């Protein structure tokens, strides 16, 4: 099968997808505040978004892995269509309407549900002998996220947060259009003798027990990361910032992601993926400590620069880590679990973050989140040390 303009299409899908996610994840707090919801209620809504996304991602992975008819492309298209419909309805709901809550949960969860399957598609093409540069595609996604963060921040400052649903729908439509042009290889279902069609996650974890510590470590790191991103406006307001400054910060951290992601394939030839993850985990915690200590916009922006040696490395590294440590017949389960670490981190930060900020304030909340991040780094170092010893 021939695939025309494969890298271009993959990069465009990443671009539109992450412009979409920048709106649904990065500015959900702003949107819900404008709809009249209190911080603690916003936390519950964001928790609902994370839970539904997690259920959809993890529940479909073993089914897609072992289905001859259902594939990654179809699921991605389904979730994009779901997001478009739900968010369009949301755009017409007035402030104060209780319907804002369920439609936000549905629309925003569908917006991110297909991302792990977009990662899987890259390795499906590679297994067919196609050349696809995952780092380049994901880097384009980060560049698009950077531009989106800057634009949305300015749009909200000059108009209102009511513009957000239109941003989400527009980018979801563009992503859907490009995804529809993808040709997906014919599925090869790998079944071992006596294997059941559906494999539970309990079986998966027993099969890949060494991966569990890495998953827990990532959840800890993403907990702090997602809390900072979800409640960035609260953190910035605490040091005199605005929505425009939030846009600037989002732009900075997304732009500095580009060089590591574009060059990740080259980095991977020089450094083992397990070691990249350990290195990135250390700088993740350093970044979080800097944000905890910040007392000015300049220092906050400086902390955003560390995104290039933390998030920018750990995101592509986890994708390659799953592909190298997990068998092809369990590919989607592996990729979904790596992707789900961010979703679970977001779920925990959303459910706890809003309540903590309202109860003890921004600074104390950041102290707790930073401690969790440091625990995650320690666990990652221990996991990588164990894996390296086994391989030697």
C-alpha positions in Angstrom: 0.0 0.0 0.0 1.3 3.5 -0.9 0.9 6.4 1.5 1.1 9.8 -0.1 2.4 12.8 2.0 2.3 10.7 5.1 4.5 12.9 7.3 2.7 16.0 6.1 -0.7 14.6 7.0 0.6 13.3 10.4 2.1 16.7 11.2 -1.1 18.5 10.2 -3.3 16.2 12.4 -1.0 16.9 15.3 -1.2 20.6 14.7 -5.0 20.8 14.6 -5.3 18.3 17.4 -3.1 20.3 19.8 -4.6 23.6 18.9 -7.9 21.9 19.8 -6.5 20.6 23.1 -4.9 23.9 24.0 -8.4 25.3 24.0 -10.2 22.5 25.8 -7.5 21.8 28.4 -5.4 25.0 28.7 -8.3 27.4 29.0 -11.1 25.3 30.4 -10.7 27.0 33.7 -11.2 30.5 32.1 -14.2 29.3 30.2 -15.9 27.8 33.2 -15.2 30.8 35.4 -16.9 32.9 32.7 -19.9 30.5 32.9 -20.2 31.4 36.6 -18.8 28.2 38.2 -16.8 28.4 41.5 -13.2 27.0 41.6 -14.3 23.9 43.5 -17.0 23.1 41.0 -14.6 23.7 38.1 -12.3 21.1 39.8 -15.2 18.6 39.8 -16.0 19.3 36.1 -12.3 18.9 35.1 -12.3 15.7 37.1 -15.3 14.5 35.1 -13.5 15.3 31.9 -10.4 13.3 32.9 -12.5 10.3 34.1 -14.5 10.1 30.9 -11.4 10.5 28.8 -9.7 7.8 30.8 -12.6 5.3 30.5 -12.8 5.9 26.8 -9.1 5.5 26.2 -8.4 2.5 28.4 -11.7 0.7 27.6 -11.3 0.8 23.9 -7.6 -0.1 23.7 -7.9 -3.9 24.1 -11.0 -4.0 21.9 -9.2 -2.1 19.1 -6.0 -4.3 19.5 -8.0 -7.4 18.9 -10.8 -6.2 16.5 -10.6 -7.0 12.8 -13.0 -4.2 11.9 -12.5 -1.4 14.4 -9.2 0.6 14.0 -7.5 3.7 15.4 -8.6 6.0 12.6 -12.3 5.2 13.1 -12.1 5.8 16.9 -10.3 9.1 16.4 -12.9 10.3 13.9 -15.7 9.2 16.3 -14.2 11.2 19.2 -13.7 14.3 17.1 -17.3 14.1 15.9 -18.5 13.7 19.5 -16.5 16.7 20.6 -17.9 18.9 17.7 -21.5 18.1 18.5 -21.2 18.5 22.3 -19.2 21.7 22.2 -21.6 23.3 19.6 -24.5 22.6 22.0 -22.3 24.1 24.8 -21.8 27.3 22.9 -25.5 28.1 23.0 -25.9 27.5 26.7 -26.2 30.6 28.9 -24.0 31.3 31.9 -25.5 29.7 35.0 -27.1 26.8 33.2 -26.5 23.5 34.9 -26.3 21.9 31.4 -22.9 23.6 31.1 -21.4 20.9 33.3 -22.4 17.7 31.4 -21.8 19.1 28.0 -18.4 20.4 29.0 -17.5 17.0 30.4 -18.6 15.3 27.2 -17.2 17.7 24.7 -13.8 18.3 26.4 -13.2 14.6 27.1 -13.9 13.6 23.5 -11.4 16.4 22.5 -8.4 14.5 24.0 -9.6 10.9 23.9 -8.0 10.0 20.6 -4.5 11.2 21.2 -2.9 7.8 22.4 -4.3 6.3 19.2 -2.7 9.0 17.1 0.6 7.8 18.7 -0.2 4.2 17.9 -0.8 5.0 14.2 2.7 6.3 13.8 4.2 2.9 14.9 1.7 1.0 12.8 3.0 2.8 9.7 6.6 2.1 10.8 5.8 -1.7 11.1 4.7 -1.5 7.5 8.1 -0.1 6.5 6.9 3.5 6.1 9.2 6.3 7.2 7.3 8.5 9.7 9.0 11.0 11.9 7.0 11.0 15.2 9.2 13.6 16.8 8.7 16.0 13.9 4.9 15.5 13.9 4.7 15.9 17.7 6.9 19.0 17.5 4.6 20.6 14.9 1.8 19.8 17.4 3.8 21.7 20.1 4.4 24.6 17.8 0.7 24.8 17.0 -0.1 24.6 20.8 2.3 27.5 21.3 0.6 29.7 18.7 -2.9 28.6 20.0 -2.0 29.6 23.5 -0.9 33.0 22.4 -3.9 33.6 20.2 -6.5 32.3 22.7 -5.0 34.4 25.5 -5.3 37.5 23.3 -8.8 36.6 22.1 -10.1 36.1 25.6 -8.5 39.4 26.8 -10.0 41.3 23.9 -13.4 39.6 23.8 -14.4 37.0 26.3 -14.0 33.3 27.1 -17.2 32.7 25.1 -15.0 32.4 22.0 -13.5 29.1 23.3 -16.1 26.7 21.9 -15.8 28.1 18.4 -12.0 27.7 18.6 -12.5 24.0 19.6 -15.1 23.2 17.0 -13.0 24.8 14.2 -9.9 22.9 15.0 -11.8 19.6 15.5 -13.3 20.0 12.1 -9.9 20.6 10.5 -8.4 17.6 12.3 -11.3 15.4 11.3 -10.8 16.5 7.6 -7.2 15.4 7.6 -7.7 12.2 9.6 -10.3 11.2 7.0 -7.6 11.2 4.3 -5.3 8.7 6.1 -4.9 5.2 4.7 -4.5 2.7 7.6 -2.7 -0.6 6.9 -4.7 -3.8 7.0 -4.8 -5.0 10.6 -2.8 -8.1 11.5 -4.4 -9.7 14.6 -1.8 -11.5 16.6 -3.3 -14.3 18.7 -1.4 -16.8 20.8 -2.8 -20.3 21.4 -5.5 -20.2 24.1 -5.6 -16.4 24.2 -8.9 -14.8 24.9 -10.2 -12.1 22.5 -10.2 -9.4 25.2 -7.2 -9.2 27.6 -7.8 -7.4 30.9 -5.5 -4.8 32.3 -4.8 -7.1 35.3 -3.3 -9.6 32.8 -1.4 -6.8 31.1 0.2 -5.5 34.4 1.3 -9.0 35.3 2.8 -9.5 31.9 4.6 -6.1 32.1 5.1 -5.8 35.9 8.3 -3.6 35.5 6.3 -0.9 33.7 4.0 -0.3 36.8 6.6 1.9 38.6 7.2 3.9 35.5 3.4 4.5 35.2 3.1 5.6 38.8 6.1 7.9 38.4 4.6 9.6 35.3 1.3 10.1 37.1 3.1 11.9 39.9 4.9 14.1 37.5 1.8 14.9 35.4 -0.2 15.6 38.6 1.9 18.7 39.3 2.3 19.5 35.5 -1.5 19.4 35.0 -2.3 21.3 38.1 -0.1 24.1 37.1 -1.5 24.2 33.6 -5.2 23.9 34.7 -4.9 26.6 37.3 -2.3 28.7 35.6 -4.5 31.8 35.7 -4.9 31.4 39.5 -1.1 31.1 39.9 -0.4 34.1 37.7 -3.1 36.3 39.3 -1.3 35.5 42.6 1.8 37.3 41.2 -0.1 40.1 39.3 -0.6 38.3 36.0 -3.5 38.2 33.6 -5.0 36.0 30.8 -2.6 37.7 28.3 0.3 36.7 30.5 -1.1 33.1 30.6 -1.1 33.2 26.8 2.6 34.4 26.8 3.6 31.6 29.3 1.8 29.0 27.2 3.5 30.2 24.1 7.0 30.1 25.7 6.7 26.6 27.0 5.3 25.3 23.8 7.9 27.0 21.6 10.8 25.7 23.6 9.5 22.2 23.1 10.2 22.3 19.4 14.0 21.7 19.2 14.0 18.6 21.4 10.9 17.1 19.7 12.2 17.8 16.2 15.6 16.3 17.0 14.2 13.4 19.2 15.0 10.8 16.6 18.6 11.9 16.6 18.8 12.1 20.4 17.4 8.5 20.5 20.3 7.3 18.5 22.7 8.6 21.1 20.9 8.0 24.4 18.7 5.1 25.5 15.0 6.0 25.8 15.0 4.8 29.5 17.8 7.3 30.4 16.0 10.1 28.5 13.0 9.6 30.7 15.1 9.7 33.9 16.8 12.9 32.8 13.5 14.5 31.9 12.0 13.5 35.2 14.7 15.3 37.1 14.2 18.5 35.2 10.5 18.3 35.6 10.8 18.5 39.3 13.4 21.3 39.0 10.9 23.3 36.9 8.1 22.7 39.4 10.3 23.9 42.3 11.1 27.1 40.3 7.4 27.7 39.8 6.8 27.2 43.5 9.5 29.7 44.4 8.5 32.3 41.7 7.5 35.8 42.9 7.5 37.6 39.5 6.4 37.1 35.9 10.0 37.0 34.7 10.8 34.1 37.0 7.6 32.3 35.9 8.6 32.7 32.3 12.1 31.4 33.1 10.6 28.3 34.6 8.6 27.8 31.4 11.9 27.5 29.5 12.7 24.2 31.4 9.9 22.7 29.4 12.5 21.9 26.7 14.3 19.4 29.0 11.3 18.0 30.8 8.0 17.7 29.1 9.5 18.0 25.6 11.6 14.9 26.2 9.4 12.8 28.3 6.3 12.9 26.0 8.0 11.4 22.9 10.2 9.2 25.2 7.1 7.5 26.7 5.8 6.7 23.3 9.1 5.0 22.2 9.4 3.4 25.7 6.0 1.7 25.2 6.9 0.6 21.7 10.3 -0.9 22.9 9.1 -2.6 26.0 5.6 -3.8 24.9 4.7 -6.5 22.3 3.0 -5.5 19.1 -0.2 -7.4 20.0 -0.5 -5.2 23.1 0.5 -1.9 21.3 -2.7 0.1 22.0 -2.9 -1.0 25.6 0.7 0.1 26.1 0.3 3.4 24.3 -3.0 4.1 26.1 -1.5 3.4 29.5 1.4 5.8 28.8 -1.1 8.4 27.6 -3.4 7.7 30.5 -0.7 8.7 32.9 -1.3 12.3 31.8 -5.1 11.8 32.0 -4.9 10.3 35.5 -2.5 13.1 36.6 -5.0 15.6 35.2 -7.9 13.8 37.0 -6.1 13.9 40.3 -5.0 17.6 39.9 -8.5 18.6 38.8 -10.3 16.8 41.7 -7.9 17.9 44.3 -6.5 21.2 42.9 -9.6 23.3 42.9 -10.6 22.2 46.4 -7.0 22.8 47.7 -6.7 26.3 46.1 -10.0 27.3 47.6 -9.2 25.8 51.0 -5.5 26.6 51.6 -4.5 29.0 48.8 -2.3 28.8 45.7 1.1 28.6 47.4 0.3 25.7 49.7 -1.3 23.9 46.9 1.9 24.3 44.9 4.0 23.0 47.8 1.9 19.8 47.9 2.0 19.3 44.1 5.8 19.9 44.0 6.3 17.2 46.7 4.3 14.8 44.6 6.5 15.7 41.6 9.7 14.9 43.5 8.3 11.5 44.5 7.6 10.8 40.8 11.2 11.7 39.9 12.6 9.3 42.6 10.3 6.5 41.4 11.4 7.1 37.8 15.1 6.9 38.7 14.5 3.7 40.6 12.5 2.2 37.7 15.2 3.0 35.1 17.9 1.7 37.4 16.0 -1.6 37.7 15.4 -1.9 34.0 19.0 -1.2 33.2 20.2 -3.8 35.6 17.9 -6.4 34.0 19.0 -5.6 30.5 22.7 -5.9 31.5 
